[in-house]
Amino acid sequence: EKGGYEHFMLKEIHEQPRAIRDTLSGRISEDGQRVVLKELNWTTEQAASIERIHIVACGTSWHAGLVGKAAIEKLTRIPVDVEIASEYRYRDPIVPDNTLIIVISQSGETADTLAALRESKQRGARVLAITNVLGSSANREADYTMITMAGPEIAVASTKAYTTQVVVLYLFACYLAQQRGSIGASQVPEILQALKGLPELAERVLETAPSLRQFAEKYKDKEDAFFIGRGVDYAVALEGSLKLKEISYIHAEAYAAGELKHGTLALITEGIPVIALVTQDDLYEKTVSNIVEVKARDAYVLTLAWQGDGEIGKYADEVITVPRTMPFLAPVLSVIPLQLLAYYASVARGNDVDKPRNLAKSVTVE
Ligand code: F6R
């Protein structure tokens, strides 16, 4: 059942190229020019009527939502708020007419996410559920559903569900842009081409496993780690730090790189591992200057950069690269080394990788 892998998590990490391919399958026209979402089938009017979007989710699914926000805003200029479901449901949210709610949930059964769905429906919003389980409660109660084709995810730590959620959000962003004739509509064919290339690129990222294993084994006894990045790199940093915490039990924090000097820099001391993501070209110099700051405090810096980046090695102790794609699609690739890092750290510390302490796969109680 683990397909020869030692743990479900490792199997599921390796299934990502297949899962991404299946999630794209049937959702791009044969000529590669258009997104086809039969499950939505929105008219131009329906797509045009959306004035704002609230994305609501928990944990890793919330992190996917942060990437979705960036994509939707970039391509459609519709304002998107991303919220933690357990906050949203209790804070009397303002849901004006023509708000679309997107709930994201691997299981489709998370109590707080379902409550937020119900709350927003009651306020008259239309709800799109993105889930991995056909027939889940979220699917049944939402107005529209998009399924991620990750297949069953057994390990508690979410991996392939995250990457496929992100892919669904890219497809949805392209679809909205296309149907509304938004600013990003003309870029859709190029984006779809890049999306179709992701499974093969993800395959190549999996080859970074041995380096991450080495890094994890070297740093397994550290008590703290920091993940930094800007833009969607920050969203991925949050996911990388959650993965490390939940299965290796190493305390990790993710910081927007520009925010470090507003307090957290005080915690950066000799030998502290800092994982820095630098895939956003327009923010490159800014992030590099933050790397220089932590290096000056003798942190041990692992950077995650594009293949062919001849500069980054000057600033870092170790460099892991991912093959180039469009920068806003980077999260699908850059998250994979961070999943592997968490996995190998958990194994090196002798933890129960697939069933970390205190956690359940599906949180159906508050
Ligand atoms: C972390 C993880 C959790 C879930 C969260 C939401 O690896 O798996 O943070 O993402 O509990 O679960 P779903 O997506 O099923 O609503």
Residues whose N, C-alpha, C, O or C-beta is under 5 A from the ligand:
A	BS01	F6R	C58 G59 T60 S61 I104 S105 Q106 S107 G108 T110 V156 A157 S158 K361 V363
